Amino acid sequence: MPLPTFHMIDKAPQPVAPFSHAAEADGWVYITGQMPTWPGEPDKPLPDGIEAQTRRVMDNLIIVLEGIDLTLANVVQARVFITEFERDYEIMNNTYKSYFPEGQCPARTCVGVTALAVGALVEIDLVVKRP
């Protein structure tokens, strides 16, 4: 088995910790959890509210996927982390599912957490299969 390939995507947001945007091995790609930060503007305030933050996170994930010639159609699994589970779960779900064709959402886990980096309300990571 060849060693993993690590991807940094120029158009994606600046990492908030020491990580690659994606790591790939044997056709499997692991996309690091994205925050609702702005590409090219790391000091810009986060969007207000869970809907706007979920959209920013999903758009950031799309930027990473496009940077390695993949799309949301290649996603096998997602993990969602939210800080205000009871308050934000339904709104986050409605926003999240709008990014996928009906009936074609990937497997998913959603976990309530006490805090996320940069004060975010939501973070999402992905497992993707290259065709």
Backbone as a chain_set.jsonl record, in Angstrom:
{"seq": "MPLPTFHMIDKAPQPVAPFSHAAEADGWVYITGQMPTWPGEPDKPLPDGIEAQTRRVMDNLIIVLEGIDLTLANVVQARVFITEFERDYEIMNNTYKSYFPEGQCPARTCVGVTALAVGALVEIDLVVKRP", "coords": {"N": [[0.848, -1.175, 0.0], [0.642, 2.176, -0.922], [2.038, 5.169, 0.574], [0.035, 7.621, 2.374], [-1.424, 10.447, 0.691], [-1.221, 13.877, 1.205], [-3.259, 16.699, 1.177], [-3.311, 20.16, 0.589], [-5.393, 22.846, 0.056], [-5.38, 25.606, -1.917], [-7.467, 27.511, -2.272], [-9.129, 27.063, -0.148], [-10.255, 27.717, 3.264], [-7.892, 29.078, 5.61], [-6.128, 26.827, 7.669], [-7.102, 26.205, 11.084], [-5.612, 24.915, 12.875], [-2.861, 22.53, 13.199], [-3.069, 20.778, 10.431], [-3.82, 18.883, 7.415], [-5.914, 19.737, 4.65], [-7.059, 17.544, 3.484], [-6.577, 13.999, 3.492], [-5.407, 11.202, 1.737], [-5.77, 7.795, 0.87], [-5.492, 4.773, -0.819], [-7.727, 5.332, -2.507], [-9.584, 6.329, -0.762], [-10.67, 9.254, 0.801], [-10.141, 11.515, 3.344], [-11.637, 14.18, 4.665], [-10.741, 16.938, 6.458], [-12.43, 18.285, 9.297], [-14.343, 21.096, 8.63], [-14.537, 24.543, 9.416], [-16.732, 27.38, 10.024], [-15.302, 29.461, 8.727], [-13.904, 32.068, 6.661], [-12.729, 31.764, 3.349], [-9.591, 33.06, 2.5], [-9.943, 35.196, 4.198], [-9.174, 35.092, 7.105], [-9.523, 36.509, 9.489], [-12.022, 37.587, 9.453], [-15.207, 38.014, 10.978], [-17.147, 35.188, 12.135], [-20.016, 33.821, 10.394], [-23.345, 34.764, 11.432], [-25.348, 32.727, 13.463], [-26.714, 29.357, 13.276], [-27.702, 28.413, 10.784], [-26.42, 30.035, 8.797], [-23.761, 29.503, 9.478], [-23.637, 26.731, 9.019], [-24.045, 26.674, 6.252], [-21.713, 28.034, 5.415], [-19.75, 26.234, 6.299], [-20.415, 23.945, 4.741], [-20.018, 25.018, 2.181], [-17.283, 25.496, 2.359], [-16.372, 22.853, 2.568], [-17.059, 21.965, 0.012], [-15.284, 23.51, -1.511], [-12.841, 22.348, -0.74], [-13.272, 19.703, -1.665], [-13.579, 20.193, -4.452], [-11.014, 21.073, -4.959], [-9.582, 18.745, -5.07], [-10.647, 17.431, -7.153], [-13.195, 16.239, -6.687], [-16.667, 15.798, -5.637], [-19.655, 16.561, -3.716], [-21.18, 14.367, -4.333], [-19.509, 12.211, -4.111], [-19.264, 11.675, -1.454], [-19.244, 9.521, 1.3], [-19.603, 9.327, 4.05], [-20.489, 11.558, 6.706], [-19.567, 13.566, 9.498], [-20.987, 15.454, 11.993], [-20.592, 18.106, 14.193], [-22.015, 19.891, 16.755], [-22.529, 22.733, 18.858], [-24.748, 23.631, 20.258], [-26.894, 21.599, 20.645], [-29.709, 20.862, 21.069], [-31.009, 23.287, 20.496], [-30.104, 23.9, 17.88], [-30.169, 21.673, 16.18], [-32.328, 20.905, 14.381], [-32.466, 23.067, 12.547], [-29.855, 23.04, 11.519], [-29.919, 20.489, 10.304], [-31.878, 20.895, 8.256], [-30.574, 22.777, 6.669], [-28.178, 21.427, 6.003], [-29.161, 19.136, 4.578], [-30.078, 20.329, 2.276], [-27.994, 20.452, 0.532], [-27.723, 18.062, -0.767], [-29.043, 15.709, -3.169], [-32.456, 14.656, -2.893], [-32.951, 11.808, -0.911], [-30.344, 10.937, -1.177], [-28.44, 11.364, 0.792], [-25.346, 11.127, 2.556], [-24.126, 8.532, 4.828], [-24.284, 9.364, 8.308], [-23.147, 10.882, 11.348], [-24.085, 12.744, 14.162], [-23.026, 14.87, 16.646], [-23.368, 16.351, 19.804], [-21.386, 18.836, 21.234], [-19.251, 20.449, 23.675], [-17.739, 22.678, 22.964], [-16.21, 24.302, 20.117], [-13.4, 24.916, 17.927], [-12.397, 28.285, 17.296], [-14.76, 29.379, 18.251], [-16.945, 28.402, 16.892], [-20.242, 27.261, 15.907], [-20.743, 24.941, 14.565], [-19.157, 22.139, 13.028], [-18.005, 20.134, 10.365], [-16.911, 17.041, 9.119], [-15.688, 14.797, 6.524], [-15.857, 11.581, 4.903], [-14.736, 10.284, 1.941], [-15.072, 8.648, -1.197], [-13.01, 7.989, -3.861], [-13.813, 7.74, -7.309]], "CA": [[0.0, 0.0, 0.0], [1.429, 3.408, -0.944], [1.832, 6.1, 1.676], [-1.04, 8.587, 2.13], [-1.175, 11.747, 0.068], [-1.813, 14.942, 2.0], [-3.668, 17.791, 0.294], [-3.63, 21.505, 1.054], [-6.132, 23.467, -1.032], [-5.103, 27.045, -1.865], [-8.689, 28.323, -2.195], [-9.865, 26.722, 1.081], [-9.887, 28.552, 4.404], [-6.638, 28.811, 6.318], [-6.353, 25.919, 8.801], [-7.102, 26.791, 12.427], [-4.767, 24.021, 13.668], [-1.93, 21.837, 12.293], [-3.676, 19.675, 9.687], [-4.03, 18.992, 5.976], [-7.341, 19.807, 4.332], [-7.51, 16.185, 3.174], [-5.573, 12.934, 3.411], [-5.95, 10.205, 0.814], [-5.088, 6.502, 0.815], [-6.237, 3.694, -1.49], [-8.996, 5.812, -3.052], [-10.399, 6.915, 0.308], [-10.231, 10.601, 1.133], [-10.649, 11.973, 4.636], [-11.653, 15.636, 4.646], [-10.699, 17.495, 7.805], [-13.585, 19.083, 9.677], [-14.275, 22.496, 8.236], [-15.159, 25.515, 10.296], [-17.426, 28.412, 9.25], [-14.404, 30.58, 8.476], [-13.981, 32.584, 5.297], [-11.519, 31.604, 2.55], [-8.876, 34.29, 2.219], [-10.236, 36.23, 5.199], [-9.201, 34.36, 8.374], [-9.897, 37.356, 10.624], [-13.41, 38.039, 9.301], [-16.085, 37.344, 11.953], [-17.95, 34.053, 11.665], [-21.406, 34.152, 10.098], [-24.248, 34.705, 12.574], [-26.379, 31.706, 13.533], [-26.402, 28.0, 12.821], [-27.962, 28.237, 9.354], [-25.342, 30.673, 8.041], [-22.516, 28.781, 9.734], [-23.707, 25.441, 8.319], [-23.817, 26.965, 4.836], [-20.299, 28.363, 5.229], [-19.016, 24.973, 6.446], [-20.662, 23.117, 3.557], [-19.343, 25.656, 1.048], [-15.849, 25.23, 2.534], [-16.155, 21.449, 2.2], [-17.122, 21.896, -1.453], [-14.017, 24.061, -2.003], [-11.819, 21.312, -0.551], [-13.564, 18.617, -2.605], [-13.254, 20.631, -5.815], [-9.566, 21.177, -5.045], [-9.025, 17.415, -5.35], [-11.454, 16.885, -8.256], [-14.328, 15.457, -6.189], [-17.867, 16.575, -5.323], [-20.469, 15.98, -2.648], [-21.703, 13.07, -4.796], [-18.54, 11.187, -3.734], [-19.22, 11.561, 0.005], [-19.793, 8.286, 1.857], [-19.993, 9.568, 5.436], [-20.228, 12.867, 7.295], [-19.72, 13.706, 10.945], [-21.355, 16.823, 12.328], [-20.414, 18.461, 15.603], [-22.681, 21.164, 17.037], [-22.381, 23.123, 20.263], [-26.076, 23.861, 20.855], [-27.581, 20.494, 19.988], [-31.182, 20.937, 21.091], [-31.449, 24.514, 19.837], [-29.693, 24.064, 16.486], [-30.175, 20.433, 15.416], [-33.293, 20.91, 13.279], [-32.063, 24.068, 11.547], [-28.652, 22.51, 10.868], [-30.35, 19.4, 9.418], [-32.548, 21.444, 7.074], [-29.55, 23.415, 5.835], [-27.29, 20.354, 5.538], [-29.775, 18.267, 3.565], [-30.302, 21.083, 1.037], [-26.808, 20.284, -0.303], [-27.733, 16.731, -1.37], [-30.312, 15.326, -3.793], [-33.34, 13.927, -1.977], [-32.711, 10.369, -0.842], [-28.944, 10.606, -1.449], [-27.554, 11.869, 1.847], [-24.39, 10.121, 3.024], [-24.241, 8.096, 6.22], [-23.903, 10.526, 9.109], [-23.222, 10.931, 12.799], [-24.151, 14.121, 14.655], [-22.663, 14.841, 18.06], [-23.356, 17.601, 20.542], [-20.113, 19.046, 21.906], [-19.265, 21.62, 24.555], [-17.114, 23.822, 22.299], [-15.442, 24.055, 18.893], [-12.386, 25.928, 17.653], [-12.781, 29.63, 16.843], [-16.098, 29.737, 18.729], [-17.94, 27.972, 15.907], [-21.416, 26.508, 16.334], [-20.813, 23.693, 13.816], [-18.002, 21.652, 12.263], [-18.377, 18.916, 9.642], [-15.846, 16.381, 8.367], [-16.218, 13.868, 5.535], [-15.125, 10.463, 4.32], [-15.092, 10.338, 0.534], [-14.487, 7.572, -2.018], [-12.676, 8.407, -5.219], [-14.313, 6.737, -8.266]], "C": [[0.899, 1.246, 0.0], [1.123, 4.287, 0.28], [0.687, 7.052, 1.351], [-0.522, 9.831, 1.414], [-1.902, 12.787, 0.894], [-2.05, 16.147, 1.102], [-3.897, 19.078, 1.084], [-4.231, 22.235, -0.138], [-5.985, 24.985, -0.917], [-6.357, 27.892, -1.654], [-9.491, 28.074, -0.923], [-9.446, 27.662, 2.212], [-8.558, 28.118, 5.026], [-6.932, 27.88, 7.487], [-6.27, 26.646, 10.141], [-6.252, 25.959, 13.384], [-3.806, 23.326, 12.696], [-2.58, 20.612, 11.643], [-3.615, 19.943, 8.203], [-5.523, 19.096, 5.739], [-7.908, 18.42, 4.051], [-6.31, 15.248, 3.172], [-6.204, 11.797, 2.62], [-5.096, 8.943, 0.835], [-6.008, 5.482, 0.164], [-7.616, 4.128, -1.991], [-9.952, 6.382, -2.025], [-9.809, 8.266, 0.677], [-10.934, 11.028, 2.413], [-10.504, 13.494, 4.668], [-11.723, 16.129, 6.089], [-11.957, 18.323, 8.064], [-13.374, 20.539, 9.322], [-15.07, 23.353, 9.207], [-15.883, 26.548, 9.43], [-16.571, 29.667, 9.066], [-14.403, 30.901, 6.989], [-12.672, 32.359, 4.545], [-10.886, 32.969, 2.265], [-9.086, 35.409, 3.216], [-10.301, 35.605, 6.593], [-9.625, 35.192, 9.583], [-11.329, 37.885, 10.545], [-14.282, 37.312, 10.325], [-16.865, 36.195, 11.324], [-19.348, 34.527, 11.318], [-22.262, 34.01, 11.36], [-25.237, 33.552, 12.437], [-25.995, 30.392, 12.877], [-26.663, 27.803, 11.334], [-26.817, 28.811, 8.529], [-24.019, 29.949, 8.259], [-22.506, 27.419, 9.039], [-23.467, 25.643, 6.829], [-22.337, 27.248, 4.562], [-19.439, 27.101, 5.328], [-19.197, 24.104, 5.202], [-19.977, 23.709, 2.331], [-17.83, 25.452, 1.148], [-15.506, 23.784, 2.181], [-16.16, 21.279, 0.684], [-15.828, 22.432, -2.06], [-12.906, 23.017, -1.88], [-12.033, 20.174, -1.543], [-13.189, 18.999, -4.034], [-11.747, 20.727, -6.016], [-8.875, 19.852, -5.296], [-9.911, 16.652, -6.345], [-12.529, 15.91, -7.795], [-15.499, 16.39, -5.931], [-18.59, 15.929, -4.149], [-21.061, 14.634, -3.05], [-20.773, 11.92, -4.41], [-18.507, 10.911, -2.235], [-19.936, 10.293, 0.461], [-20.331, 8.533, 3.266], [-19.653, 11.0, 5.838], [-20.355, 12.751, 8.806], [-19.934, 15.179, 11.228], [-21.186, 17.001, 13.83], [-21.08, 19.816, 15.807], [-22.658, 21.447, 18.536], [-23.707, 23.325, 20.983], [-27.049, 22.853, 20.259], [-29.099, 20.685, 19.946], [-31.694, 22.167, 20.353], [-31.247, 24.452, 18.329], [-29.84, 22.833, 15.602], [-31.107, 20.489, 14.196], [-32.887, 21.887, 12.173], [-30.834, 23.584, 10.797], [-29.041, 21.407, 9.89], [-30.983, 19.92, 8.14], [-31.547, 22.081, 6.126], [-28.66, 22.359, 5.202], [-27.933, 19.572, 4.397], [-30.048, 18.995, 2.251], [-29.117, 20.956, 0.076], [-26.779, 18.941, -1.042], [-29.064, 16.487, -2.066], [-31.156, 14.514, -2.799], [-33.068, 12.43, -2.071], [-31.261, 9.969, -1.067], [-27.995, 11.246, -0.438], [-26.588, 10.765, 2.271], [-24.737, 9.635, 4.424], [-23.746, 9.254, 7.082], [-24.036, 10.258, 10.586], [-23.275, 12.401, 13.181], [-23.97, 14.078, 16.165], [-22.751, 16.241, 18.638], [-22.06, 17.699, 21.322], [-20.173, 20.324, 22.744], [-18.664, 22.853, 23.899], [-16.408, 23.348, 21.035], [-14.427, 25.178, 18.722], [-13.032, 27.19, 17.092], [-14.195, 30.047, 17.265], [-17.219, 29.341, 17.786], [-19.092, 27.229, 16.561], [-21.456, 25.125, 15.698], [-19.472, 23.416, 13.124], [-18.439, 20.347, 11.605], [-17.132, 18.357, 8.956], [-16.471, 15.304, 7.476], [-15.273, 12.708, 5.282], [-15.656, 10.32, 2.898], [-14.412, 9.191, -0.202], [-14.249, 8.104, -3.417], [-13.181, 7.33, -6.196], [-13.188, 5.943, -8.911]], "O": [[1.808, 1.358, 0.823], [0.082, 4.148, 0.921], [0.39, 7.275, 0.177], [0.646, 10.204, 1.523], [-3.067, 12.604, 1.245], [-1.162, 16.567, 0.36], [-4.583, 19.085, 2.106], [-3.647, 22.244, -1.222], [-6.417, 25.579, 0.071], [-6.312, 28.889, -0.932], [-10.442, 28.805, -0.646], [-8.411, 28.322, 2.129], [-8.17, 26.952, 4.968], [-7.887, 28.112, 8.229], [-5.48, 27.574, 10.315], [-6.18, 26.264, 14.574], [-3.923, 23.516, 11.486], [-2.631, 19.539, 12.244], [-3.39, 21.073, 7.771], [-6.316, 18.6, 6.54], [-9.074, 18.144, 4.335], [-5.182, 15.652, 2.889], [-7.376, 11.469, 2.803], [-3.866, 9.007, 0.82], [-7.168, 5.345, 0.551], [-8.572, 3.358, -1.903], [-11.025, 6.87, -2.382], [-8.597, 8.403, 0.843], [-12.153, 10.916, 2.544], [-9.394, 14.024, 4.696], [-12.637, 15.784, 6.838], [-12.48, 18.976, 7.161], [-12.357, 21.139, 9.669], [-16.108, 22.954, 9.735], [-15.667, 26.588, 8.218], [-17.051, 30.789, 9.228], [-14.847, 30.1, 6.166], [-11.609, 32.723, 5.047], [-11.564, 33.907, 1.845], [-8.47, 36.468, 3.095], [-11.368, 35.587, 7.206], [-10.044, 34.635, 10.597], [-11.796, 38.555, 11.466], [-14.115, 36.108, 10.522], [-17.199, 36.225, 10.139], [-19.825, 35.516, 11.874], [-21.935, 33.225, 12.251], [-25.893, 33.417, 11.404], [-25.088, 30.322, 12.047], [-25.907, 27.086, 10.678], [-26.298, 28.131, 7.644], [-23.236, 29.798, 7.321], [-21.47, 26.999, 8.523], [-22.754, 24.854, 6.209], [-21.779, 26.752, 3.583], [-18.512, 26.915, 4.54], [-18.218, 23.583, 4.669], [-19.413, 22.97, 1.524], [-17.165, 25.257, 0.13], [-14.472, 23.519, 1.567], [-15.35, 20.53, 0.139], [-15.324, 21.864, -3.029], [-12.122, 22.828, -2.81], [-11.086, 19.728, -2.191], [-12.553, 18.219, -4.742], [-11.252, 20.492, -7.118], [-7.71, 19.826, -5.692], [-9.927, 15.421, -6.38], [-12.752, 14.879, -8.43], [-15.36, 17.611, -5.994], [-18.181, 14.879, -3.654], [-21.41, 13.836, -2.18], [-21.205, 10.768, -4.383], [-17.797, 10.008, -1.79], [-21.071, 10.025, 0.068], [-21.384, 8.013, 3.634], [-18.666, 11.575, 5.378], [-21.137, 11.954, 9.325], [-19.177, 16.037, 10.773], [-21.589, 16.151, 14.625], [-20.754, 20.782, 15.116], [-22.753, 20.541, 19.363], [-23.769, 23.198, 22.206], [-27.92, 23.21, 19.467], [-29.693, 20.666, 18.867], [-32.707, 22.095, 19.658], [-32.11, 24.895, 17.571], [-29.655, 22.93, 14.389], [-30.69, 20.145, 13.09], [-32.964, 21.553, 10.991], [-30.769, 23.7, 9.573], [-28.549, 21.385, 8.762], [-30.663, 19.441, 7.052], [-31.664, 21.938, 4.908], [-28.414, 22.394, 3.996], [-27.306, 19.37, 3.357], [-30.231, 18.351, 1.218], [-29.239, 21.326, -1.092], [-25.891, 18.713, -1.864], [-30.099, 16.987, -1.624], [-30.619, 13.778, -1.971], [-32.968, 11.865, -3.161], [-30.964, 8.777, -1.143], [-26.876, 11.625, -0.783], [-26.971, 9.597, 2.338], [-25.543, 10.251, 5.121], [-22.897, 10.035, 6.652], [-24.912, 9.514, 11.028], [-22.578, 13.22, 12.582], [-24.667, 13.348, 16.869], [-22.27, 17.203, 18.039], [-21.672, 16.748, 22.001], [-21.043, 21.17, 22.54], [-19.042, 23.973, 24.243], [-16.057, 22.176, 20.893], [-14.574, 26.256, 19.299], [-14.101, 27.134, 16.484], [-14.761, 30.975, 16.687], [-18.321, 29.882, 17.868], [-18.941, 26.642, 17.633], [-22.118, 24.226, 16.216], [-18.766, 24.33, 12.699], [-19.155, 19.548, 12.209], [-16.39, 19.089, 8.301], [-17.635, 14.942, 7.65], [-14.056, 12.829, 5.427], [-16.865, 10.245, 2.677], [-13.294, 8.808, 0.142], [-15.163, 8.604, -4.073], [-12.999, 6.139, -5.943], [-13.446, 5.065, -9.734]]}, "num_chains": 1, "name": "protein.A"}
